[in-house]
Amino acid sequence: MGPSHPAMHGTIRIMVELDGERILNSEVEVGYLHRGFEKTCEHKTYFNLLPYTDRMNYVSPLINNLGYVMTMEKMLGIEVPEKAQYIRVILSELSRISDHLTCIAAMAMECGAFTILLYKMKAREFIWDVIEQTTGARMTTSHIRIGGVRSDLHPGYEEVLKKAIVETRNVLKDVSGLLDKNKIFLDRTRDIAVVAPETAINYGWTGPCLRSTGVYFDVRKTFPYLVYDKMDFEVPLGERGDNYDRYMVRMREMEQSLRIIEQAMKKIPKSAAGTMAKGMEPAEAIKMSREKKAEKKIILSPNLEGSEKDKYQDILTKSKKVVVPPKEDTYTSIEGLISHFKFFMNEHGIRPPKGEVYFAVEGGNGELGYYIVSDGTDKPYRLHVRAPCFHVMASLEEMIHGHYVADVIPTFGSVNMIGGEMDR
């Protein structure tokens, strides 16, 4: 089966030994995508490699950004403004919902439930509308930056976000009504590809797949980061560790993500930009006008909306060594221009101290960890990613053993293999 089989996404080949339709033995081959992500990153600066992280799990790219930048922040020892942390949480949970919607949509479609695909894609469009308004892109955003985020939330984000929450809840309710007790879906998923908790842990499972076996492990709870310790949410668990439990855990996790987003919307700090001193003292203004040096207001390009100079204190760290200078300074002063030039100049920019660091976040598929070794230059000496779906795919041979060829499809769909993440 594969890699040309439509359910194998063009990146997986499974050699199966059959007795009729029953699988006696199998061998899973990965690596057809061969992106070379880690080697490429060793030749890019710490700032310029950020877009490459988007292309790993391309369904939830913002979480990929988050894992990388928080690893760098740990290495550099910098603090992120509280508002930027809330923005990161909102965007991460939107990405998690998008990831789970896509997984279940593909899994159900490959079982013949095409209606589910249409419902899920409808909900994902509302989620992506919110992401697009804030980041300017739907998928590959590169929005979460070292030290904070690229821009503040869109002025009208609350209305769009509330609509996305309502529409997503409606879709989840509809899908539950169509699938939860559907006899055909239950026959295809219940007691198929059962994995014991001990087996899952031995393979290195994390995320929804591990929790489907009944193991309570979520990076957001076990090793809290950002403001997740201030959020009230549950960690859904399965009972049998079969295909149905992997579906159900993701459905319930989306509900919890919506809860987190609603809490973050209420708790997010108000912008401090309005409290900044604007204008000048009268005496100073008179003096400047006499000298004909009155300052003119800088009008930035519309694509820089939300990242104006007065918003930097809300969305980016105070450490100037890791933050791109505001465009108002770059365009109007020689100091700002030189700072901008040196930030991007070869062998300058972000230069963390020598050492190594590991940091993990809860990705759509589980523990997404970055291990970075610094040699003191502006490029990483080594960058390794702990991709969660790689560990799940390692157990696929054991999962499908003894089942039928038709069972490979929902089983493969339930583990949510993302080619860019696995074949990095």
C-alpha atoms as one frame of an Amber mdcrd trajectory, in Angstrom:
protein
   0.000   0.000   0.000   1.336   3.416  -0.964   3.015   5.711  -1.492   0.635
   6.330  -4.407  -2.372   5.040  -2.457  -4.640   8.054  -1.773  -4.926   7.260
   1.941  -1.134   7.152   2.341  -0.795  10.868   1.527   1.986  10.108  -0.963
   4.584   9.799   1.804   4.155   6.318   3.320   4.718   2.845   1.879   3.437
  -0.214   3.725   4.604  -3.626   2.557   2.008  -6.135   3.746   2.040  -9.918
   3.829  -1.510 -11.172   3.512  -3.579 -14.271   4.044  -6.547 -13.283   1.942
  -7.545  -9.928   3.418  -5.927 -10.475   6.829  -2.529  -8.929   7.554   0.066
 -11.443   8.727   3.075  -9.139   8.679   3.949  -5.636   7.559   6.795  -3.192
   7.149   6.255   0.565   7.159   8.625   2.711   5.100   8.858   6.447   5.788
  11.083   9.170   4.376   9.502   9.832   0.993   9.230  13.548   1.725  12.907
  13.950   2.823  12.663  17.691   3.592  16.063  18.090   5.204  14.642  20.546
   7.734  17.271  20.089  10.434  20.275  20.347   8.103  18.791  23.387   6.374
  18.344  25.141   9.723  22.056  24.735  10.494  22.758  27.074   7.572  20.135
  29.708   8.469  20.249  32.379  11.152  18.097  31.925  14.255  15.671  34.536
  12.953  15.542  33.405   9.319  14.872  29.731  10.024  11.486  30.516  11.594
   9.473  30.057   8.333  10.865  26.526   7.996   9.125  25.529  11.239   5.767
  26.454   9.659   6.232  23.721   7.080   6.469  20.841   9.544   2.958  20.360
  10.859   1.456  22.677   8.270  -2.058  22.261   9.731  -1.037  23.851  13.059
   2.038  25.925  12.117   1.674  28.428  14.959   2.438  25.709  17.519   5.597
  24.853  15.564   6.600  28.536  15.781   5.850  28.546  19.485   7.987  25.510
  20.285  10.980  26.935  18.482  10.811  30.482  19.831  10.265  29.325  23.420
  13.344  27.113  23.126  15.306  30.152  21.993  13.830  32.256  24.793  14.910
  29.643  27.304  18.428  29.711  25.858  18.557  33.521  25.845  16.860  33.931
  29.230  14.361  36.556  28.091  10.837  37.294  29.312   7.809  37.805  27.099
   5.106  40.436  27.828   1.963  39.016  29.393  -0.314  40.139  26.576   1.920
  38.400  24.027   1.613  35.204  26.084  -2.184  35.365  25.925  -2.056  36.004
  22.173   0.179  32.946  21.820  -2.273  30.810  23.799  -5.255  31.924  21.695
  -3.431  31.276  18.416  -2.052  27.926  19.639  -5.472  26.641  20.657  -6.991
  27.790  17.366  -4.234  25.832  15.632  -4.930  22.756  17.778  -8.601  22.861
  16.810  -7.632  23.231  13.149  -5.309  20.227  13.487  -7.948  17.994  15.091
 -10.643  19.094  12.627  -8.406  18.108   9.720  -7.456  14.773  11.278 -11.031
  13.669  11.935 -12.212  15.020   8.575  -9.630  12.926   6.692 -10.188   9.838
   8.860 -13.965   9.937   8.379 -13.736  10.672   4.662 -11.411   7.713   4.109
 -14.040   5.550   5.817 -16.661   6.853   3.384 -18.195   9.620   5.558 -17.699
  12.452   3.082 -20.283  14.639   4.837 -18.022  14.829   7.889 -15.226  16.242
   5.734 -17.489  19.046   4.510 -18.701  19.865   8.036 -15.186  19.926   9.474
 -13.795  22.034   6.661 -16.605  24.530   7.212 -15.573  24.895  10.862 -11.908
  25.150   9.910 -12.669  28.070   7.591 -14.050  30.060  10.534 -10.925  29.220
  12.565  -8.652  30.259   9.717 -10.556  33.525   9.299  -9.478  34.510  12.814
  -5.887  33.438  12.180  -5.787  35.279   8.849  -7.085  38.533  10.331  -4.426
  38.476  13.040  -1.400  37.072  11.214  -2.102  38.005   7.596  -1.899  34.384
   6.410  -4.002  31.256   6.734  -1.406  28.517   7.113   2.277  29.418   6.994
   2.145  32.446   9.264   5.603  32.846  10.913   3.697  35.040  13.365   5.099
  33.983  16.740   8.553  35.549  16.984  11.485  35.241  19.374  10.546  37.562
  22.241   6.822  37.783  21.520   4.548  37.957  18.488   4.761  39.875  15.229
   1.654  41.991  15.781  -1.187  42.697  18.155  -4.608  41.134  17.721  -6.811
  42.624  15.027  -9.086  45.411  16.390 -12.240  43.461  15.533 -10.913  40.039
  16.501 -13.429  39.444  19.327 -16.451  39.435  17.032 -14.791  37.136  14.499
 -13.458  34.856  17.232 -16.831  34.550  18.982 -18.440  33.640  15.666 -15.756
  30.992  15.058 -16.378  29.497  18.525 -20.142  29.308  17.982 -19.821  27.799
  14.502 -17.194  25.277  15.628 -19.363  24.138  18.544 -22.307  23.673  16.160
 -20.169  21.558  13.821 -18.837  19.442  16.703 -22.401  18.814  17.835 -23.459
  17.827  14.316 -20.484  15.505  13.824 -21.060  13.860  17.209 -24.660  13.205
  16.209 -23.538  11.643  12.933 -20.628   9.516  14.181 -20.646   8.838  17.930
 -23.302   6.101  17.740 -23.140   5.345  14.041 -23.152   1.551  13.596 -20.938
   1.588  10.497 -18.389   3.959  12.068 -18.324   1.937  15.298 -17.728  -1.297
  13.373 -14.836   0.329  11.523 -13.166   1.817  14.625 -14.215   0.111  17.868
 -11.691  -2.508  19.098  -9.553  -1.939  15.991  -5.819  -1.255  16.474  -6.012
  -1.441  20.269  -2.832  -0.224  21.980  -2.111  -0.871  25.665  -0.796   2.017
  27.821   2.514   0.203  28.417   3.021  -0.324  24.682   2.231   3.321  23.928
   4.750   4.538  26.517   7.427   2.147  25.245   7.048   3.533  21.728   7.250
   7.112  23.002   3.645   8.066  22.296   2.401  11.471  23.458  -0.589  13.668
  22.743  -4.126  12.487  21.861  -2.917   9.013  20.877  -1.305   8.407  24.275
  -4.259   9.876  26.125  -6.591   7.572  24.174  -4.972   4.665  26.052  -5.889
   6.259  29.402  -2.483   7.770  30.246  -2.770  11.255  31.760  -0.004  13.267
  30.140  -0.333  16.720  28.624   2.648  19.084  28.439   0.341  22.019  29.196
  -0.546  20.396  32.552   2.628  18.479  33.413   5.096  21.230  32.459   2.974
  24.411  32.221   4.226  27.174  29.952   2.908  30.601  28.922  -0.276  31.201
  30.964  -1.728  27.679  30.820  -1.393  27.406  34.607  -4.016  30.186  34.833
  -6.466  28.321  32.610  -9.153  25.916  33.782  -9.375  22.969  31.393  -9.568
  19.173  31.474  -7.451  16.495  29.794  -9.794  14.017  28.025  -8.790  10.345
  28.287  -9.806   7.212  26.402 -10.497   3.752  27.799  -9.425   1.151  25.234
  -6.802   2.846  23.088  -8.525   1.914  19.824  -9.356   3.950  16.716 -12.641
   5.124  18.206 -10.958   6.446  21.353  -8.442   8.367  19.270 -11.359   9.988
  17.459 -13.255  10.731  20.681 -10.273  12.204  22.527  -9.685  14.697  19.713
 -13.360  15.666  19.667 -13.311  16.380  23.410  -9.977  18.192  23.199 -11.481
  20.669  20.765 -14.143  21.498  23.353 -11.417  22.123  25.931  -9.494  24.315
  23.497 -12.607  26.434  22.984 -12.859  26.780  26.771  -9.249  27.945  26.969
  -9.783  30.509  24.199 -12.849  31.951  25.952 -10.921  32.280  29.213  -7.967
  33.902  27.458 -10.287  36.428  25.798 -11.570  37.504  29.218  -8.181  37.598
  30.948  -6.013  39.164  28.237  -4.553  42.478  29.475  -5.655  45.707  27.880
  -3.163  47.358  25.569  -0.786  49.765  27.265  -0.192  51.611  23.995  -2.915
  54.165  24.750  -1.194  55.177  27.997   2.066  56.089  26.282   2.904  59.764
  26.094   1.917  61.045  22.683   2.973  64.409  21.376   5.342  66.812  23.157
   5.333  69.373  25.918   4.113  72.790  24.616   7.447  74.479  25.253   9.297
  71.719  23.428   6.847  71.838  20.523   7.252  75.611  20.177  11.018  75.273
  20.223  10.990  72.562  17.531   8.566  74.496  15.354  10.835  77.531  15.507
  13.706  75.354  14.409  11.456  73.935  11.663  12.082  70.405  12.890   8.553
  69.512  13.879   8.140  65.759  13.807   5.833  64.363  11.128   3.663  61.352
  11.759   4.978  58.249  10.031   2.363  56.354   8.019   3.291  52.692   7.832
   2.288  50.199   5.189  -1.067  48.458   5.929   0.706  45.095   6.206   2.460
  46.401   9.343  -0.808  47.070  11.151  -0.607  45.861  14.739   3.191  46.071
  14.914   3.566  49.823  15.337   6.255  51.181  17.632   3.877  52.034  20.487
   2.636  48.422  20.575   6.071  46.889  20.979   5.830  46.962  24.780   2.724
  44.719  24.611   3.863  42.180  22.050   7.673  41.965  22.223  10.373  41.660
  24.860  12.414  44.682  25.945  15.645  42.949  24.893  16.693  44.783  21.716
  19.191  42.077  20.770  16.451  39.647  19.683  13.818  42.045  18.310  13.683
  43.689  14.885  13.744  47.496  15.366  10.371  49.201  14.769   9.886  50.472
  11.247   9.271  54.014  12.523  12.904  54.076  13.698  14.291  52.263  10.664
  12.688  54.720   8.249  13.449  57.938  10.129  16.783  57.664  11.966  20.280
  56.530  11.131  20.484  54.668  14.455  17.341  52.685  13.622  18.606  51.923
  10.116  21.967  50.693  11.450  20.238  48.567  14.107  18.000  46.998  11.466
  20.961  46.387   9.176  23.059  44.773  11.910  20.155  42.583  13.020  20.032
  40.898   9.609  23.702  41.178   8.698  25.694  37.962   8.469  27.401  36.930
  11.745  25.458  39.533  13.722  21.799  39.395  14.791  20.721  36.909  17.472
  23.791  35.255  19.015  22.928  33.086  22.037  25.701  31.927  24.381  27.390
  28.563  23.863  25.375  25.679  25.249  22.437  23.391  24.587  18.780  23.544
  25.483  15.592  21.494  25.083  12.040  22.757  25.366   8.720  21.148  24.467
   5.157  22.324  23.917   1.925  20.398  23.438   1.496  20.152  19.679  -1.475
  18.836  17.763   0.013  15.317  17.818   1.735  15.473  21.207   5.035  16.582
  22.697   6.721  18.802  20.121  10.238  19.419  21.389  13.220  21.358  20.062
  16.811  20.565  20.977  19.257  23.316  19.988  23.035  23.399  20.362  24.649
  26.842  20.150  28.314  27.458  19.364  28.020  31.200  19.985  27.441  32.174
  16.343  24.287  33.485  14.682  23.398  30.015  13.337  22.572  26.854  15.312
  25.340  24.258  15.440  22.638  21.590  15.729  18.860  21.717  15.710  16.815
  18.586  16.315  13.043  18.258  16.523  11.195  15.648  18.530   8.300  15.065
  16.151   5.393  13.386  17.996   3.843  11.565  15.031   7.146   9.814  14.225
   6.886   7.767  17.445   3.258   6.878  16.722   4.098   5.778  13.187   6.831
   3.507  14.570   4.098   1.376  16.128   1.847   1.164  13.048   3.174  -2.276
  12.101   2.082  -3.660  15.453  -1.256  -1.810  15.350  -2.437  -3.297  12.054
  -1.129  -6.815  12.703  -3.962  -9.372  12.533  -6.489  -6.920  11.128  -7.852
  -6.591   7.596  -6.525  -4.451   4.754  -9.561  -2.176   5.088  -8.641  -1.532
   8.739  -5.355   0.068   7.722  -7.197   3.141   6.417  -9.008   4.289   9.621
  -6.007   3.231  11.721  -3.614   5.313   9.652  -6.067   8.220   9.728  -6.468
   8.026  13.511  -2.745   8.541  14.221  -2.738  11.785  12.189   0.558  11.339
  10.371   1.826  14.683   9.036   4.522  14.187   6.409   6.328  17.474   6.988
   6.592  16.769  10.708   7.741  13.162  10.392  10.080  13.448   7.383  11.673
  16.626   8.624
